[in-house]
Amino acid sequence: MTIQSTTGWSTIRGHRVQLEFFRNVLASQRLGQAYLLVGPGGIGKRTFARQLAACLLCPGTDDDVLESCGECSSCKQIAADSHPDLLEVGLPEGKNLIPIRLLAGDRESRGRAGLCYDLSLSPMESQRRVAILDAADHIEQIACSSLLKTLEEPPPRAIIILVADSEAGILDTIRSRCQLVRFSPLEDDDMIELLLASETVPNRQEAERVARLAEGSLSTAALMQDPKLQALRDAVYKNLATMPVDPLAMIDEVVPAWEDLGGDGNTKRVNATWIARFAIEFYRAVLRFLAGADTTSTIPDAQRLCQSMTVGDTAAIDRIAALLDRCLEAEREPMSNVMLPLALEAFFADLAKQSRIGTD
């Protein structure tokens, strides 16, 4: 659902429950000093946090109303990333941990620089200071003590907003000192409108397809525009369009496309899961045809396979449903305990075996 407002909230889709939570907090004058926003990556948590900060810093609206005017100097500075009372820290480019220098200063200035020190200073233009700590589940271990001390004794007129993809990555001592606000993946309708508005996709049909696969994450949707991932998708579709499936052809074409994506061990496992997800989309499209729900498919290769099938053919429906079940199993258990190439070969062999049932 879309959040309707005449201010910056109108640019944020979804998260109505979270918005109402903070509106009620301000209306009842129960604003805390530390919040932890947790939910899957790419769903707009940081954008939500910045709009929340804009409301808390805007002098043009009442303190008990969660709105920002969008016209005052404060709002314009936030939009330009130049507000002196909005402090933001996240992962440095190319790094997987937030170093202690960003929270507490480097060795020479320890305790006299960094986010925690800056937050302790008096506001320069507003009545309060707001700190947004993005990727709070990726803080260098040594830096956690500085953050914990700030949370235990928060400076007056300071609001701390932690943003994290995983609650498990937050120390219990830090989590217990924050009010937890959970976020959910975006609904498909919101995803579609955001993809179209950002011109990430060329048309609504593609937006609908991407939204189904992205599972409510804009960052995943953006990843899907990678030409190499699209090449992997095309290789999967091409090979599934032949019935029965040829496992050797899939090894020759799909595996190299997967390897071309590169990445470390964890990334390779995630990319292997994409193979299953593309196969799920493919077989769901075929099932929709067999059930009479779609006369044509948005996937050309699926349409090609459908031309050899008859709507309502129960044997074909059972066979495709079994293939879909195997793909769903592969997505749920992304081959974490064996060598990935061998796991992929076993997956392709299972698809080939299942696709031959009832055809001999």
SERO-4910 file (N, C-alpha, C, O; in steps of 0.05 Angstrom, whole numbers):
BEGIN
 pado doro    nc1    nc2    nc3   cac1   cac2   cac3    cc1    cc2    cc3    oc1    oc2    oc3
  Met    A     17    -24      0      0      0      0     18     25      0     40     24      9
  Thr    A      7     46    -10     21     71    -12     16     89     12     -7     92     20
  Ile    A     37    101     23     33    120     44     25    146     32     40    157     15
  Gln    A      2    157     39     -8    182     28     -1    205     47     -7    203     71
  Ser    A     11    226     36     17    249     52     23    272     33     29    267     10
  Thr    A     22    296     43     29    319     26     59    326     29     68    345     17
  Thr    A     73    311     45    102    316     49    119    294     38    110    279     21
  Gly    A    143    292     48    162    272     38    153    243     41    163    226     27
  Trp    A    134    238     59    124    211     62    110    201     37    108    176     32
  Ser    A    100    219     20     86    210     -4    105    197    -24     96    184    -43
  Thr    A    131    201    -20    151    189    -39    159    161    -29    174    147    -43
  Ile    A    149    153     -6    157    127      5    133    108      3    111    115     12
  Arg    A    137     85    -10    115     66    -13    118     44      7    140     35     14
  Gly    A     95     35     17     95     14     37    101     24     65    102     49     69
  His    A    105      6     84    113     13    112     92     30    126    100     47    142
  Arg    A     67     26    120     46     42    133     45     37    163     42     56    179
  Val    A     48     12    171     47      5    200     70     20    215     65     31    237
  Gln    A     94     20    204    116     33    217    112     63    218    119     76    238
  Leu    A    101     75    197     95    103    197     75    110    219     79    130    234
  Glu    A     54     94    221     34    100    242     45     96    270     37    111    288
  Phe    A     64     78    273     77     74    299     90    100    307     87    109    330
  Phe    A    106    111    290    121    136    297    102    160    299    107    177    316
  Arg    A     81    160    284     62    182    287     49    181    315     46    202    327
  Asn    A     42    157    324     31    154    350     50    161    372     43    173    393
  Val    A     76    154    368     97    160    387     99    191    391    100    200    414
  Leu    A     99    205    369    102    234    371     76    247    383     77    265    399
  Ala    A     53    237    374     28    248    383     25    245    413     13    262    426
  Ser    A     35    223    424     33    218    453     58    228    468     60    224    492
  Gln    A     76    241    453    100    253    465    117    231    480    126    235    502
  Arg    A    120    208    467    135    186    478    159    179    461    167    156    459
  Leu    A    171    199    448    194    194    431    218    184    447    227    198    466
  Gly    A    228    161    439    251    150    453    277    162    441    276    179    424
  Gln    A    300    152    451    325    163    442    340    143    423    360    151    411
  Ala    A    331    119    421    345     99    404    325     80    392    308     68    406
  Tyr    A    326     77    366    309     58    351    325     41    333    346     49    322
  Leu    A    317     16    330    330     -3    312    310    -12    291    290    -25    297
  Leu    A    315     -3    266    298    -10    244    309    -35    230    332    -34    220
  Val    A    294    -57    231    305    -83    221    286    -94    199    262    -94    202
  Gly    A    298   -103    177    283   -116    156    301   -123    132    324   -114    132
  Pro    A    291   -138    113    308   -146     90    320   -122     76    309   -100     77
  Gly    A    343   -126     64    356   -105     49    341    -96     25    326   -111     12
  Gly    A    344    -70     19    333    -59     -6    303    -53     -5    291    -50    -26
  Ile    A    292    -51     19    263    -46     21    257    -17     29    233     -9     31
  Gly    A    278     -1     33    273     28     39    276     36     68    265     57     76
  Lys    A    289     20     85    292     27    113    308     53    117    300     70    133
  Arg    A    330     55    102    346     80    105    331    104     95    333    125    107
  Thr    A    317    101     73    300    123     63    279    131     84    274    155     88
  Phe    A    267    112     96    248    117    118    261    132    141    250    151    151
  Ala    A    285    123    148    300    136    170    306    165    164    305    182    181
  Arg    A    314    171    139    320    198    131    295    216    132    297    239    140
  Gln    A    273    205    123    248    221    124    239    225    153    229    246    160
  Leu    A    244    205    170    238    208    199    255    230    211    246    247    226
  Ala    A    281    230    203    299    251    213    290    279    203    292    298    218
  Ala    A    281    280    178    272    306    167    249    316    184    248    340    189
  Cys    A    231    299    192    208    307    208    217    316    236    207    336    246
  Leu    A    236    302    247    245    309    274    262    335    275    263    348    296
  Leu    A    273    342    253    290    366    252    276    390    240    286    413    243
  Cys    A    253    386    227    239    408    214    227    428    234    211    419    251
  Pro    A    234    453    234    222    473    252    195    483    243    181    497    257
  Gly    A    187    476    219    162    486    208    138    470    214    116    477    205
  Thr    A    140    449    230    118    433    238    117    429    268    138    432    281
  Asp    A     94    422    279     91    418    308    107    394    317    110    375    302
  Asp    A    117    395    341    133    373    352    118    347    354    130    325    354
  Asp    A     91    348    357     76    324    361     64    313    334     47    296    335
  Val    A     73    324    312     64    316    286     87    306    269    107    320    266
  Leu    A     85    282    258    107    270    243    106    280    214     98    264    196
  Glu    A    113    304    209    113    316    183    137    334    179    148    343    199
  Ser    A    145    339    155    165    359    148    154    377    126    139    367    109
  Cys    A    160    402    127    148    421    109    160    419     81    146    425     61
  Gly    A    185    410     79    198    408     53    207    434     41    219    434     20
  Glu    A    202    456     55    209    483     44    229    498     61    243    516     50
  Cys    A    231    492     86    249    507    103    278    501     98    284    482     83
  Ser    A    295    516    110    324    512    107    333    484    116    350    471    104
  Ser    A    321    475    138    327    448    149    321    426    129    338    409    124
  Cys    A    297    427    118    289    407     99    306    407     74    314    386     63
  Lys    A    313    431     65    329    434     41    358    424     46    370    412     28
  Gln    A    368    429     70    395    419     76    395    389     78    415    376     69
  Ile    A    374    377     89    373    348     90    372    336     62    386    316     56
  Ala    A    357    348     44    355    339     17    382    341      3    389    326    -15
  Ala    A    398    361     11    425    365     -1    447    351     15    471    355      8
  Asp    A    440    335     35    460    321     51    479    340     65    503    334     67
  Ser    A    469    363     75    487    382     87    477    393    114    487    413    124
  His    A    457    379    126    446    389    151    467    382    174    474    359    177
  Pro    A    475    402    189    496    397    210    486    380    233    502    370    248
  Asp    A    460    378    237    449    362    259    439    335    251    428    320    267
  Leu    A    443    327    226    437    300    216    463    286    211    478    293    192
  Leu    A    470    267    227    495    252    225    490    224    214    472    210    224
  Glu    A    504    217    193    500    191    180    526    176    177    546    187    168
  Val    A    525    151    184    548    133    180    538    107    169    517     97    177
  Gly    A    553     95    150    547     69    139    572     55    131    594     64    138
  Leu    A    570     34    116    593     19    107    609     35     88    598     46     68
  Pro    A    635     38     92    652     51     72    652     35     46    649     10     47
  Glu    A    655     48     24    655     34     -2    676     12     -3    699     16      4
  Gly    A    668    -12    -11    686    -34    -14    692    -49     12    708    -67     12
  Lys    A    680    -40     34    684    -53     60    660    -69     69    638    -63     60
  Asn    A    664    -88     87    642   -104     97    638   -100    127    621   -113    139
  Leu    A    653    -81    139    650    -74    167    653    -44    171    669    -32    157
  Ile    A    638    -33    189    641     -5    196    664     -3    216    662    -14    238
  Pro    A    686     11    210    709     12    227    705     30    251    687     47    251
  Ile    A    721     26    272    718     41    296    722     71    292    711     88    306
  Arg    A    739     79    273    745    107    268    719    123    261    718    147    267
  Leu    A    700    110    249    675    124    242    657    129    266    640    147    265
  Leu    A    660    113    286    644    115    310    658    130    333    646    145    348
  Ala    A    684    125    335    699    137    358    725    150    351    740    157    368
  Gly    A    730    155    325    755    168    317    777    148    313    776    125    322
  Asp    A    799    157    299    822    139    296    838    138    321    830    150    342
  Arg    A    861    125    321    877    121    345    885    147    358    885    150    382
  Glu    A    892    167    341    902    192    352    880    210    363    884    226    381
  Ser    A    855    206    353    833    223    362    811    207    375    788    215    376
  Arg    A    818    183    386    798    166    398    782    180    419    793    191    438
  Gly    A    756    179    417    738    192    436    734    222    431    718    234    445
  Arg    A    748    233    411    745    261    405    736    266    376    738    288    365
  Ala    A    727    245    364    718    246    336    699    222    331    696    205    349
  Gly    A    687    221    308    669    200    301    640    205    309    634    226    322
  Leu    A    622    188    301    594    192    305    586    196    334    571    214    340
  Cys    A    596    179    352    589    181    380    597    208    392    582    219    408
  Tyr    A    620    218    385    629    244    395    612    266    383    603    284    397
  Asp    A    608    265    356    592    286    343    564    287    355    552    309    357
  Leu    A    553    264    362    526    264    373    524    277    400    503    286    408
  Ser    A    546    277    414    547    289    441    548    319    441    543    332    461
  Leu    A    554    331    418    556    360    416    528    372    415    509    359    407
  Ser    A    526    398    422    500    411    422    491    415    393    507    419    375
  Pro    A    465    415    389    454    420    362    463    447    352    466    466    367
  Met    A    468    449    326    477    474    314    455    491    303    456    515    304
  Glu    A    434    478    292    412    493    281    385    484    291    366    500    290
  Ser    A    382    460    299    357    449    308    356    446    338    374    453    352
  Gln    A    334    435    348    331    431    376    342    404    385    345    398    409
  Arg    A    349    387    365    361    361    372    380    353    350    382    366    329
  Arg    A    395    332    355    413    320    335    402    291    329    394    278    348
  Val    A    403    283    304    394    257    296    417    242    283    430    253    265
  Ala    A    423    218    292    444    201    280    431    177    267    414    163    279
  Ile    A    438    171    242    430    147    228    454    130    224    473    137    210
  Leu    A    453    106    236    475     87    233    465     64    215    452     46    224
  Asp    A    472     66    189    464     45    170    482     21    173    505     23    181
  Ala    A    472     -3    165    487    -28    166    497    -32    195    520    -40    199
  Ala    A    480    -28    214    487    -31    242    493    -59    250    504    -65    271
  Asp    A    486    -78    233    493   -106    237    520   -113    225    527   -137    224
  His    A    535    -93    217    562    -97    206    582    -78    219    597    -65    205
  Ile    A    582    -77    245    600    -60    259    625    -76    269    622    -98    279
  Glu    A    648    -64    265    672    -77    275    669    -82    305    660    -64    320
  Gln    A    678   -105    314    673   -114    342    683    -93    362    670    -87    381
  Ile    A    707    -82    357    719    -64    376    703    -38    377    705    -23    397
  Ala    A    687    -32    356    672     -7    356    646     -9    371    634     11    378
  Cys    A    637    -33    377    611    -37    390    611    -25    418    590    -16    427
  Ser    A    633    -26    432    634    -15    459    629     15    459    616     25    477
  Ser    A    638     29    439    634     58    437    604     64    432    592     82    445
  Leu    A    592     48    414    564     52    409    547     45    434    528     58    440
  Leu    A    555     23    447    540     15    471    541     36    493    521     41    506
  Lys    A    564     48    496    566     69    516    548     93    510    535    105    528
  Thr    A    546    100    484    529    122    476    499    115    481    483    132    489
  Leu    A    492     90    475    465     81    480    458     79    509    435     84    517
  Glu    A    477     72    526    472     71    555    469     99    567    453    102    585
  Glu    A    483    118    556    482    145    566    478    164    543    496    180    536
  Pro    A    455    163    530    451    180    506    452    210    513    441    218    533
  Pro    A    464    225    496    466    254    501    437    266    501    420    256    486
  Pro    A    433    287    516    406    300    515    402    311    487    420    320    473
  Arg    A    377    312    479    369    322    453    382    307    430    387    318    408
  Ala    A    386    281    434    398    264    413    380    241    407    369    228    426
  Ile    A    376    235    382    360    211    373    379    194    356    392    204    337
  Ile    A    380    168    362    397    149    348    379    129    333    362    116    346
  Ile    A    384    127    307    368    108    291    387     88    278    403     95    261
  Leu    A    386     63    287    402     42    276    386     28    254    362     23    257
  Val    A    399     22    232    386      9    209    401    -17    204    425    -17    201
  Ala    A    387    -40    202    400    -65    198    383    -84    182    358    -84    184
  Asp    A    396   -102    167    382   -122    152    376   -146    170    356   -160    166
  Ser    A    393   -151    189    390   -175    206    392   -168    235    411   -156    244
  Glu    A    372   -176    250    372   -172    279    393   -190    292    404   -183    313
  Ala    A    399   -213    279    419   -231    290    447   -219    291    463   -227    307
  Gly    A    452   -199    274    478   -187    273    482   -165    293    504   -152    293
  Ile    A    463   -160    310    464   -139    330    469   -151    357    456   -170    365
  Leu    A    489   -141    372    494   -151    399    469   -148    416    455   -128    414
  Asp    A    465   -167    434    442   -166    452    442   -141    469    421   -129    473
  Thr    A    465   -133    478    467   -109    495    460    -83    480    449    -65    491
  Ile    A    465    -83    454    457    -60    437    428    -61    431    413    -41    433
  Arg    A    418    -85    423    390    -88    415    372    -82    439    350    -70    435
  Ser    A    379    -89    462    362    -85    486    359    -56    493    341    -49    508
  Arg    A    377    -39    483    375    -11    490    362      6    468    362     30    469
  Cys    A    351     -8    448    336      5    426    308     -5    425    302    -28    433
  Gln    A    290     12    416    263      3    410    263     -9    382    271      4    363
  Leu    A    255    -34    381    256    -49    356    232    -43    338    209    -45    348
  Val    A    237    -37    313    216    -32    294    221    -50    270    241    -46    256
  Arg    A    204    -70    265    209    -89    243    196    -79    217    175    -67    217
  Phe    A    210    -84    195    201    -77    169    198   -102    152    213   -121    155
  Ser    A    178   -102    134    173   -125    117    180   -118     88    182    -95     81
  Pro    A    184   -138     71    189   -133     42    166   -117     30    143   -118     40
  Leu    A    172   -102      9    151    -87     -4    131   -105    -18    139   -126    -28
  Glu    A    106    -96    -19     86   -111    -35     92   -107    -65    105    -88    -73
  Asp    A     83   -126    -81     88   -126   -109     78   -100   -122     92    -89   -139
  Asp    A     55    -90   -114     44    -66   -126     63    -42   -121     67    -25   -139
  Asp    A     74    -40    -97     92    -19    -90    118    -22   -106    129     -2   -116
  Met    A    127    -46   -108    152    -51   -123    148    -43   -152    166    -30   -164
  Ile    A    126    -50   -164    121    -44   -192    122    -13   -196    134     -4   -215
  Glu    A    108      1   -179    107     31   -183    134     43   -178    141     62   -192
  Leu    A    149     33   -159    176     44   -154    195     38   -177    211     55   -185
  Leu    A    193     14   -188    210      7   -211    203     24   -235    221     33   -250
  Leu    A    178     30   -240    170     46   -262    178     76   -258    187     89   -276
  Ala    A    174     85   -233    181    113   -227    211    119   -230    219    140   -238
  Ser    A    227     99   -222    256    102   -224    267     95   -251    291     97   -256
  Glu    A    250     86   -269    257     77   -296    278     55   -296    296     53   -313
  Thr    A    276     38   -275    294     15   -273    288     -5   -294    305    -20   -303
  Val    A    262     -6   -302    253    -25   -322    239    -10   -345    230     12   -340
  Pro    A    238    -22   -369    227     -7   -392    197     -5   -393    186     14   -405
  Asn    A    182    -23   -380    153    -23   -382    141    -38   -358    155    -51   -343
  Arg    A    114    -37   -356    100    -49   -334    103    -79   -334    105    -92   -313
  Gln    A    102    -91   -358    104   -120   -359    130   -130   -347    131   -149   -332
  Glu    A    152   -116   -353    178   -124   -342    178   -117   -312    190   -132   -296
  Ala    A    166    -95   -304    164    -88   -275    150   -110   -260    158   -117   -238
  Glu    A    129   -121   -271    114   -142   -257    131   -167   -255    131   -181   -234
  Arg    A    146   -173   -276    163   -197   -275    185   -194   -255    190   -212   -239
  Val    A    198   -171   -254    220   -165   -235    209   -166   -207    222   -176   -189
  Ala    A    186   -154   -203    174   -153   -176    169   -181   -165    174   -185   -141
  Arg    A    161   -199   -182    156   -227   -172    181   -240   -163    181   -254   -143
  Leu    A    203   -234   -176    229   -247   -169    244   -233   -147    260   -245   -133
  Ala    A    240   -207   -145    257   -190   -127    249   -194    -98    263   -185    -80
  Glu    A    226   -206    -92    216   -211    -65    216   -186    -48    225   -187    -25
  Gly    A    206   -164    -59    202   -140    -43    227   -124    -38    226   -106    -21
  Ser    A    249   -129    -52    274   -115    -48    282    -99    -73    285   -111    -94
  Leu    A    285    -73    -71    293    -57    -93    322    -62   -101    330    -61   -124
  Ser    A    339    -69    -81    367    -75    -87    369   -101   -103    386   -103   -121
  Thr    A    352   -120    -97    351   -145   -113    341   -139   -141    351   -150   -161
  Ala    A    321   -121   -143    311   -113   -170    333   -100   -186    335   -105   -210
  Ala    A    349    -83   -173    371    -70   -187    392    -91   -196    402    -89   -219
  Leu    A    397   -110   -179    416   -132   -186    407   -146   -211    423   -155   -228
  Met    A    381   -149   -214    370   -164   -237    374   -151   -263    370   -163   -285
  Gln    A    383   -125   -263    389   -111   -287    417   -116   -297    425   -106   -318
  Asp    A    433   -131   -281    460   -137   -288    460   -155   -313    447   -176   -313
  Pro    A    473   -147   -335    473   -163   -359    482   -192   -355    472   -210   -369
  Lys    A    500   -196   -337    510   -224   -332    488   -241   -319    485   -264   -325
  Leu    A    472   -228   -301    451   -243   -288    429   -249   -309    416   -270   -309
  Gln    A    424   -230   -326    404   -233   -348    413   -256   -367    397   -271   -377
  Ala    A    440   -257   -371    450   -279   -388    446   -306   -375    439   -326   -389
  Leu    A    449   -307   -349    443   -332   -334    414   -339   -337    407   -362   -342
  Arg    A    396   -319   -333    368   -324   -336    361   -335   -364    346   -354   -366
  Asp    A    372   -323   -384    366   -331   -412    376   -360   -417    363   -375   -431
  Ala    A    399   -367   -405    410   -394   -408    391   -414   -395    386   -436   -406
  Val    A    381   -407   -371    362   -425   -357    337   -429   -374    328   -451   -378
  Tyr    A    325   -406   -382    300   -408   -398    304   -425   -423    287   -442   -429
  Lys    A    326   -420   -437    330   -434   -463    331   -464   -458    320   -479   -474
  Asn    A    345   -473   -437    348   -501   -433    323   -515   -422    319   -539   -426
  Leu    A    307   -499   -407    282   -511   -397    260   -513   -418    240   -527   -414
  Ala    A    264   -499   -440    244   -499   -462    243   -525   -477    225   -530   -493
  Thr    A    263   -542   -472    264   -568   -485    255   -590   -465    264   -590   -442
  Met    A    237   -607   -474    226   -628   -457    231   -655   -471    221   -658   -493
  Pro    A    245   -674   -459    256   -672   -432    281   -654   -430    294   -648   -451
  Val    A    288   -646   -406    311   -629   -402    336   -644   -408    339   -668   -401
  Asp    A    355   -631   -421    381   -643   -427    401   -633   -406    410   -610   -407
  Pro    A    409   -650   -387    427   -641   -365    455   -633   -375    467   -615   -364
  Leu    A    465   -647   -396    491   -640   -406    491   -612   -419    510   -597   -415
  Ala    A    470   -606   -433    468   -579   -445    467   -558   -423    478   -536   -426
  Met    A    453   -564   -401    451   -544   -379    479   -540   -366    486   -518   -359
  Ile    A    493   -562   -364    520   -560   -353    538   -543   -371    553   -526   -361
  Asp    A    535   -547   -397    552   -532   -416    545   -503   -418    562   -486   -425
  Glu    A    519   -496   -413    511   -468   -418    504   -453   -393    510   -429   -390
  Val    A    490   -466   -374    482   -452   -350    505   -448   -330    509   -427   -319
  Val    A    521   -469   -326    543   -468   -307    563   -446   -315    571   -430   -298
  Pro    A    572   -444   -340    590   -422   -347    578   -394   -343    592   -376   -334
  Ala    A    552   -391   -348    538   -366   -343    538   -359   -313    541   -336   -305
  Trp    A    534   -380   -297    535   -376   -268    563   -369   -259    567   -351   -243
  Glu    A    583   -383   -269    611   -377   -262    620   -349   -270    636   -336   -257
  Asp    A    608   -339   -292    615   -313   -302    607   -290   -283    617   -268   -285
  Leu    A    587   -296   -266    579   -276   -246    600   -271   -225    601   -249   -213
  Gly    A    618   -291   -221    640   -287   -202    631   -285   -173    610   -295   -166
  Gly    A    647   -271   -157    641   -267   -129    655   -287   -111    667   -307   -120
  Asp    A    653   -282    -84    664   -300    -65    646   -324    -61    626   -327    -75
  Gly    A    653   -341    -42    638   -366    -38    608   -361    -32    591   -375    -43
  Asn    A    603   -342    -14    575   -336     -7    559   -325    -31    536   -333    -35
  Thr    A    572   -307    -46    559   -296    -70    553   -317    -90    532   -317   -103
  Lys    A    571   -336    -94    566   -358   -113    542   -375   -104    527   -384   -122
  Arg    A    539   -379    -79    516   -394    -69    490   -378    -74    469   -390    -82
  Val    A    491   -352    -69    467   -336    -75    461   -337   -105    437   -339   -112
  Asn    A    481   -335   -122    477   -336   -151    467   -363   -160    451   -365   -179
  Ala    A    475   -384   -146    465   -411   -152    435   -412   -147    420   -426   -161
  Thr    A    426   -399   -126    398   -398   -119    382   -384   -141    358   -391   -145
  Trp    A    394   -365   -155    381   -351   -177    373   -371   -198    352   -368   -211
  Ile    A    389   -391   -203    383   -411   -223    356   -424   -216    339   -428   -233
  Ala    A    353   -432   -191    328   -444   -182    304   -424   -184    282   -432   -192
  Arg    A    309   -399   -178    288   -379   -178    279   -374   -207    255   -371   -212
  Phe    A    297   -373   -226    290   -370   -254    274   -394   -263    255   -391   -278
  Ala    A    282   -417   -255    268   -442   -262    240   -442   -251    221   -451   -264
  Ile    A    237   -432   -226    210   -430   -214    192   -412   -230    169   -419   -235
  Glu    A    203   -389   -238    187   -370   -254    179   -383   -280    156   -380   -290
  Phe    A    197   -398   -292    192   -411   -318    169   -431   -316    150   -431   -331
  Tyr    A    171   -449   -296    152   -470   -293    125   -460   -283    104   -471   -290
  Arg    A    125   -439   -268     99   -427   -260     85   -415   -285     60   -417   -287
  Ala    A    100   -404   -303     88   -393   -327     76   -416   -344     54   -412   -355
  Val    A     90   -438   -345     79   -461   -360     54   -472   -347     34   -479   -360
  Leu    A     54   -473   -320     30   -483   -306      6   -465   -310    -16   -474   -313
  Arg    A     11   -439   -311    -11   -420   -316    -24   -426   -343    -48   -424   -346
  Phe    A     -7   -432   -363    -17   -439   -389    -34   -464   -388    -56   -466   -399
  Leu    A    -23   -485   -376    -36   -511   -375    -62   -509   -359    -81   -524   -365
  Ala    A    -64   -491   -340    -88   -488   -325   -108   -470   -339   -131   -467   -329
  Gly    A   -100   -459   -362   -119   -442   -376   -119   -413   -366   -136   -397   -375
  Ala    A   -101   -406   -348   -101   -379   -337    -88   -359   -356    -97   -336   -356
  Asp    A    -68   -367   -372    -55   -350   -391    -54   -364   -418    -46   -387   -420
  Thr    A    -63   -350   -438    -61   -361   -465    -34   -357   -478    -25   -372   -495
  Thr    A    -20   -336   -468      8   -332   -477     25   -326   -452     15   -317   -432
  Ser    A     51   -330   -454     69   -326   -432     87   -302   -438     94   -297   -461
  Thr    A     94   -288   -417    113   -265   -420    141   -275   -424    159   -259   -430
  Ile    A    146   -301   -420    172   -313   -425    171   -328   -452    159   -349   -454
  Pro    A    185   -318   -472    184   -330   -498    191   -360   -498    178   -376   -512
  Asp    A    211   -368   -483    219   -396   -482    197   -413   -469    193   -436   -478
  Ala    A    184   -402   -449    162   -417   -437    139   -420   -457    126   -440   -459
  Gln    A    134   -399   -473    113   -400   -493    120   -421   -514    102   -435   -524
  Arg    A    146   -423   -521    154   -443   -540    149   -472   -530    140   -489   -545
  Leu    A    154   -476   -504    148   -502   -493    118   -507   -492    109   -530   -497
  Cys    A    102   -487   -486     73   -490   -484     61   -498   -511     40   -510   -511
  Gln    A     74   -490   -533     63   -497   -559     62   -527   -564     47   -536   -581
  Ser    A     78   -542   -549     78   -571   -552     59   -584   -531     59   -609   -529
  Met    A     44   -568   -516     27   -579   -495     -2   -571   -500     -8   -554   -517
  Thr    A    -20   -584   -486    -48   -579   -488    -60   -570   -462    -54   -582   -441
  Val    A    -75   -548   -463    -88   -538   -438   -105   -560   -426   -121   -573   -439
  Gly    A   -102   -563   -400   -117   -583   -385   -106   -611   -384   -117   -629   -372
  Asp    A    -83   -616   -398    -70   -642   -398    -60   -648   -370    -41   -637   -361
  Thr    A    -74   -667   -357    -68   -673   -329    -40   -685   -326    -26   -679   -306
  Ala    A    -32   -701   -345     -5   -713   -343     16   -692   -345     36   -692   -330
  Ala    A     13   -673   -363     32   -651   -366     32   -633   -341     53   -624   -332
  Ile    A      8   -628   -330      6   -612   -306     21   -625   -283     36   -612   -268
  Asp    A     17   -651   -280     31   -666   -258     61   -665   -262     76   -661   -242
  Arg    A     70   -668   -287     99   -668   -292    111   -640   -287    132   -638   -274
  Ile    A     98   -619   -296    109   -592   -291    108   -585   -261    126   -572   -251
  Ala    A     86   -593   -248     84   -588   -219    106   -602   -204    117   -590   -184
  Ala    A    113   -626   -212    136   -640   -199    162   -626   -204    179   -624   -186
  Leu    A    166   -616   -228    190   -600   -234    191   -575   -217    212   -567   -207
  Leu    A    168   -562   -215    167   -537   -198    174   -544   -169    188   -528   -156
  Asp    A    163   -566   -159    169   -573   -132    199   -577   -127    211   -569   -107
  Arg    A    213   -590   -147    242   -594   -145    256   -567   -145    276   -564   -130
  Cys    A    247   -549   -160    260   -522   -161    256   -507   -135    274   -493   -125
  Leu    A    232   -509   -124    227   -496    -98    244   -508    -76    253   -494    -58
  Glu    A    248   -534    -77    266   -547    -58    295   -537    -61    308   -532    -41
  Ala    A    304   -533    -85    331   -523    -90    334   -495    -80    355   -487    -71
  Glu    A    312   -479    -83    314   -451    -73    315   -450    -43    329   -434    -31
  Arg    A    300   -467    -29    299   -468      0    325   -478     12    334   -469     33
  Glu    A    339   -497     -2    363   -508      8    385   -504    -13    391   -521    -29
  Pro    A    397   -479    -12    416   -471    -33    443   -484    -33    464   -471    -35
  Met    A    443   -511    -30    467   -526    -35    491   -516    -19    512   -511    -30
  Ser    A    487   -514      7    507   -501     24    529   -520     34    550   -512     44
  Asn    A    524   -546     32    543   -565     44    559   -582     25    574   -600     33
  Val    A    557   -575     -1    572   -591    -21    584   -571    -41    578   -548    -41
  Met    A    602   -581    -58    614   -565    -78    592   -556    -98    577   -572   -108
  Leu    A    591   -530   -103    569   -519   -118    566   -531   -146    544   -538   -154
  Pro    A    588   -533   -162    585   -544   -189    572   -572   -188    555   -579   -205
  Leu    A    580   -589   -169    569   -616   -167    540   -614   -159    523   -630   -168
  Ala    A    533   -596   -141    505   -593   -133    488   -584   -156    465   -594   -159
  Leu    A    498   -566   -173    483   -557   -196    479   -580   -216    458   -583   -227
  Glu    A    500   -596   -220    497   -619   -238    476   -638   -227    460   -649   -243
  Ala    A    475   -643   -201    455   -660   -190    427   -649   -193    408   -663   -199
  Phe    A    425   -623   -191    399   -609   -194    390   -612   -223    366   -619   -228
  Phe    A    408   -608   -242    400   -611   -271    393   -640   -277    374   -645   -292
  Ala    A    407   -659   -265    401   -687   -269    373   -694   -259    358   -709   -271
  Asp    A    366   -683   -236    339   -687   -224    317   -676   -243    297   -688   -247
  Leu    A    322   -652   -254    303   -640   -272    300   -658   -297    277   -662   -307
  Ala    A    322   -668   -307    321   -685   -331    305   -710   -325    288   -719   -341
  Lys    A    310   -723   -302    296   -747   -295    266   -742   -291    250   -757   -301
  Gln    A    259   -720   -278    231   -714   -273    216   -707   -299    193   -714   -302
  Ser    A    230   -694   -317    217   -685   -342    213   -709   -361    197   -706   -380
  Arg    A    226   -731   -356    222   -755   -373    200   -773   -364    190   -790   -379
  Ile    A    191   -769   -339    169   -786   -328    144   -783   -344    134   -761   -348
  Gly    A    134   -805   -353    109   -805   -368    112   -800   -398     93   -799   -413
  Thr    A    137   -797   -407    142   -791   -435    153   -815   -450    154   -815   -475
  Asp    A    162   -835   -435    174   -859   -448    152   -878   -459    158   -898   -471
***
